[in-house]
Every structure is written in C-alpha cells, then in structure tokens.
Amino acid sequence: MARKKVNLQWISNNATRRATYKRRSQGLEKKASELTTLCGIKLCVVMYGQGEAQPKVWPSDEEAKELLMKFNSTLDVSSLKKTKNQEEFLHSRSLKLHEQVSKLDHENRERETLDLLHDIMYGGRPGLVGTDKDELLSLRDMVEMKMRKIKARLQQLVVGERVLQQPLPQVMLPTSSLLQTQASCYTYNEMQSMAVLEEHRPLQQNWRLANLAPYYSPFAGCSSGCEMMHPYNLGACSGLPSAQ
C-alpha cells in the first residue's frame, strides 16, 4: 500500500512533534549507517532537538569531532565568502522582497495617476474638485515628465529636419571639352588603324578587278578554256565583232 504524502509544515502539536522527531532521528541514523557501509565514506550526524541541552551525535562524539576538525582544516576559506547563514539569507531575501514591493507600489501609483489624468482631461472632475493634495502633486509630476518627453521629441524632429535640408555634396562631372578630346583621340587612333589596313588591301583589290575586267580577243568566234574563265568576254562567245 502506498504511503500517504507528508505535508511539509511545522507540527503545532507538541506531543506529535516530539514523537515525529524521535522516530525520524532514528531513521536518519539508520540511513547514515547504511550509507557508510555501502559506499565506504566517513559520515557524522549532529542533531539539536528542541528543549535538549546537548545535541544528539552519531556515531560518537570523538569520531564526530575528528571528522569535523579534518573538514575545517581542508576547507577553502575563499569559498566561504559567498556562503550565508540562515539569518543572512533571510535578511537578503527580505531586502529583495521589499524592493519588489516598492517597485510594484510605484507602478500602481503611476497607473492611478494616469487614470486620474485621463479622467480630468475628459471632464470627469471639472475644476479639479474632489482632488486631494497627494493626487495634485502626482498629477504635477506626471505632467512635467510628459512635457519633458515632448520637448525632447520635438528637439529630435528639428535636428532631423535640419539634416534633411542640408545640400547634397556636388559631384564633379567631366566637361564637354574633355569628352570632345576623348572622342577626337579615339577617332584619330581609329583612323590610324584603318590606314594600316588599307596599305595591304590594294593588291588584293587590283587582282580581283583584273579578273573581273572584260577580255577582248581579235579572233571572233573562237572559244577556249581561258575564255570560259572570263564571264565578261561576251564578244568571243556571241560572235560579235571585237573591239579594236
């Protein structure tokens, strides 16, 4: 059968609390003995019972003192800088809780003041009737804070407009004379290259024109292989009189 879940809170009944302490302390000693036997470690238990003059020590006072002295001799002092006892821990915890409470209280007051400001703006309290001194002071502080934010925002906008109104830096573009000089240089270089090509071209053109020139033979009506090579030799092929 499963055990009932234990409610971890202080036992208000004295008799029940003493019986629970006696039973659980014996169980703790048994668990410590089992741990030393199974794992081969050194262990001691010191329990301070409520209303007892001397603490309850396991396994014995001498063994516990020897183990504690060895522990203190090998303990690094620098590691104790961040350690806290129960009182210091509770004090730091209390300070953190107070800071959280004060922060939430400040946020709640700001919300209440903002709601009051909206109510006044919409005519909920004409002439600020029914507003006490604390509410008026809170309203004054909030209005001043809003005015400071508005002035800072306006200053940012003015600075941004001044930056936009500044003229853009001028970029120097090449002038028309420079472009004409570049074009004339390019045309001169191009003409020079074309002149070099023309020097080698006339021989080939004259040879082609010689082949295309009409051939006139004194012998009318004759035909040969050379005449067939000249398509413009019409007189030799048609029997017409040749030119003298």
C-alpha positions as CSV (number, residue, x, y, z in Angstrom):
1,M,0.0,0.0,0.0
2,A,1.4,3.4,-0.9
3,R,2.4,5.8,1.9
4,K,0.4,8.9,2.4
5,K,2.1,12.1,1.2
6,V,3.7,14.0,4.0
7,N,2.6,17.6,4.4
8,L,5.9,19.5,5.0
9,Q,5.0,22.1,7.6
10,W,5.7,22.7,11.2
11,I,3.8,20.4,13.6
12,S,1.9,22.5,16.0
13,N,1.1,19.7,18.5
14,N,4.0,19.3,20.9
15,A,3.5,15.6,21.6
16,T,3.2,14.7,17.9
17,R,6.2,16.9,17.1
18,R,8.4,15.1,19.7
19,A,7.3,11.7,18.6
20,T,8.0,12.6,15.0
21,Y,11.5,13.9,15.9
22,K,12.3,10.7,17.8
23,R,11.1,8.5,15.0
24,R,12.8,10.4,12.2
25,S,16.1,10.9,14.0
26,Q,16.4,7.1,14.5
27,G,15.6,6.7,10.8
28,L,18.2,9.2,9.9
29,E,20.9,7.4,11.9
30,K,20.0,4.1,10.2
31,K,20.3,5.7,6.8
32,A,23.7,7.2,7.7
33,S,24.9,3.8,8.9
34,E,23.8,2.2,5.7
35,L,25.5,4.9,3.6
36,T,28.8,4.5,5.3
37,T,28.7,0.7,4.9
38,L,27.6,0.7,1.3
39,C,29.8,3.5,0.0
40,G,32.7,3.3,2.4
41,I,32.6,7.0,3.4
42,K,33.0,8.9,6.7
43,L,29.9,10.5,8.0
44,C,28.6,12.0,11.2
45,V,25.2,13.4,12.2
46,V,24.6,16.2,14.7
47,M,21.0,16.9,15.7
48,Y,19.8,19.7,18.0
49,G,16.5,18.7,19.5
50,Q,14.0,21.3,20.8
51,G,14.5,21.8,24.6
52,E,17.5,19.5,24.8
53,A,20.7,20.7,26.5
54,Q,23.1,18.5,24.5
55,P,22.9,17.7,20.8
56,K,22.4,14.1,19.6
57,V,25.6,12.9,17.8
58,W,26.1,9.8,15.6
59,P,28.2,7.6,15.6
60,S,30.0,9.1,18.7
61,D,31.4,12.4,20.0
62,E,35.0,11.6,19.4
63,E,34.5,10.4,15.8
64,A,32.3,13.4,15.0
65,K,34.9,15.9,16.5
66,E,37.8,14.2,14.5
67,L,35.8,14.3,11.3
68,L,34.8,18.0,11.8
69,M,38.3,19.0,12.6
70,K,39.5,17.4,9.4
71,F,36.8,19.1,7.5
72,N,37.7,22.6,8.9
73,S,41.4,22.0,8.1
74,T,40.8,21.2,4.5
75,L,38.1,23.8,3.9
76,D,38.9,26.6,1.5
77,V,38.4,30.0,3.2
78,S,37.8,31.7,-0.1
79,S,34.8,29.5,-0.8
80,L,33.1,30.9,2.4
81,K,32.9,34.4,1.0
82,K,29.6,33.7,-0.8
83,T,28.2,31.4,1.9
84,K,25.5,32.7,4.2
85,N,24.0,31.6,7.4
86,Q,20.2,31.4,8.0
87,E,20.0,34.9,9.3
88,E,21.9,36.5,6.4
89,F,19.9,34.5,3.9
90,L,16.6,35.6,5.3
91,H,17.8,39.2,5.5
92,S,18.9,39.3,1.8
93,R,15.6,37.6,0.9
94,S,13.7,40.2,2.8
95,L,15.5,43.1,1.1
96,K,14.7,41.6,-2.3
97,L,11.1,41.3,-1.4
98,H,11.0,44.9,-0.2
99,E,12.5,46.1,-3.5
100,Q,9.9,44.2,-5.4
101,V,7.1,45.5,-3.3
102,S,8.3,49.1,-3.7
103,K,8.6,48.7,-7.4
104,L,5.1,47.4,-7.7
105,D,3.8,50.1,-5.5
106,H,5.5,52.8,-7.7
107,E,3.9,51.2,-10.8
108,N,0.5,51.1,-9.2
109,R,0.7,54.8,-8.3
110,E,1.7,55.7,-11.8
111,R,-1.3,53.8,-13.2
112,E,-3.6,55.5,-10.7
113,T,-2.2,59.0,-11.6
114,L,-2.5,58.3,-15.3
115,D,-6.2,57.2,-14.9
116,L,-6.8,60.3,-12.9
117,L,-5.2,62.5,-15.6
118,H,-7.4,60.9,-18.3
119,D,-10.5,61.4,-16.1
120,I,-9.7,65.1,-15.7
121,M,-9.0,65.5,-19.5
122,Y,-12.4,64.1,-20.4
123,G,-14.2,66.4,-17.9
124,G,-14.6,63.9,-15.1
125,R,-13.5,66.4,-12.4
126,P,-14.3,69.9,-13.5
127,G,-12.1,72.4,-11.7
128,L,-10.2,69.6,-10.0
129,V,-13.0,69.3,-7.5
130,G,-12.5,66.4,-5.1
131,T,-8.8,66.1,-5.7
132,D,-6.6,65.9,-2.6
133,K,-3.1,67.2,-2.2
134,D,-1.2,63.9,-2.9
135,E,-3.2,63.5,-6.1
136,L,-2.4,67.0,-7.2
137,L,1.3,66.5,-6.6
138,S,1.3,63.2,-8.5
139,L,-0.5,65.0,-11.4
140,R,2.0,67.8,-11.4
141,D,5.0,65.4,-11.5
142,M,3.4,63.3,-14.3
143,V,2.5,66.4,-16.4
144,E,6.1,67.7,-16.0
145,M,7.5,64.3,-17.1
146,K,5.2,64.3,-20.1
147,M,6.3,67.8,-21.1
148,R,10.0,66.9,-20.8
149,K,9.4,63.9,-23.2
150,I,7.5,66.1,-25.6
151,K,10.3,68.7,-25.7
152,A,12.9,66.1,-26.2
153,R,10.9,64.6,-29.1
154,L,10.4,68.0,-30.7
155,Q,14.2,68.7,-30.5
156,Q,14.9,65.3,-32.2
157,L,12.5,66.2,-35.0
158,V,14.0,69.7,-35.5
159,V,17.5,68.2,-35.7
160,G,16.3,65.6,-38.2
161,E,14.7,68.3,-40.5
162,R,18.0,70.3,-40.4
163,V,19.9,67.3,-41.6
164,L,17.5,66.7,-44.4
165,Q,17.6,70.3,-45.5
166,Q,21.4,70.4,-45.9
167,P,22.5,70.5,-49.6
168,L,23.9,67.3,-51.0
169,P,27.7,67.3,-51.9
170,Q,28.3,68.2,-55.6
171,V,30.0,65.6,-57.8
172,M,32.4,66.9,-60.5
173,L,31.3,65.5,-63.9
174,P,33.6,65.5,-67.0
175,T,33.2,68.7,-69.1
176,S,32.2,68.7,-72.8
177,S,35.7,69.7,-73.8
178,L,37.1,66.7,-72.1
179,L,34.6,64.5,-73.8
180,Q,35.4,66.0,-77.2
181,T,39.1,65.5,-76.6
182,Q,38.5,61.8,-75.7
183,A,36.3,61.4,-78.8
184,S,38.9,63.1,-81.1
185,C,41.7,60.9,-79.7
186,Y,39.6,57.8,-80.2
187,T,38.8,58.9,-83.8
188,Y,42.4,59.6,-84.6
189,N,43.5,56.2,-83.3
190,E,40.8,54.5,-85.2
191,M,41.8,56.3,-88.5
192,Q,45.4,55.3,-88.0
193,S,44.5,51.6,-87.6
194,M,42.3,51.8,-90.7
195,A,45.2,53.4,-92.7
196,V,47.5,50.5,-91.8
197,L,44.9,48.0,-93.1
198,E,44.4,50.0,-96.3
199,E,48.1,49.7,-97.2
200,H,47.8,45.9,-97.5
201,R,44.4,45.9,-99.2
202,P,45.0,47.4,-102.8
203,L,47.0,44.5,-104.1
204,Q,44.1,42.1,-103.4
205,Q,41.6,44.5,-104.8
206,N,43.5,45.1,-108.1
207,W,43.9,41.3,-108.5
208,R,40.1,40.9,-108.2
209,L,39.4,43.8,-110.6
210,A,41.8,42.3,-113.2
211,N,39.9,39.0,-113.0
212,L,36.5,40.8,-113.4
213,A,37.6,43.1,-116.4
214,P,36.2,42.2,-119.9
215,Y,38.5,40.2,-122.2
216,Y,38.6,41.2,-125.9
217,S,40.1,38.7,-128.3
218,P,41.0,39.5,-132.0
219,F,39.7,36.2,-133.1
220,A,35.9,36.3,-133.3
221,G,34.0,33.1,-132.8
222,C,36.8,31.2,-131.1
223,S,36.4,29.6,-127.7
224,S,39.0,28.3,-125.3
225,G,39.3,27.4,-121.7
226,C,40.6,30.9,-120.8
227,E,37.6,32.5,-122.3
228,M,35.3,30.4,-120.2
229,M,37.2,31.8,-117.1
230,H,36.1,35.3,-118.1
231,P,32.3,35.9,-117.7
232,Y,32.6,39.4,-119.2
233,N,34.1,38.2,-122.5
234,L,30.7,38.4,-124.3
235,G,32.1,39.2,-127.7
236,A,34.1,36.0,-128.1
237,C,31.1,33.8,-127.2
238,S,28.4,35.6,-129.2
239,G,30.2,36.1,-132.5
240,L,30.1,39.9,-132.3
241,P,33.0,41.8,-133.7
242,S,35.6,42.5,-131.1
243,A,36.8,46.0,-130.2
244,Q,40.0,47.1,-131.9
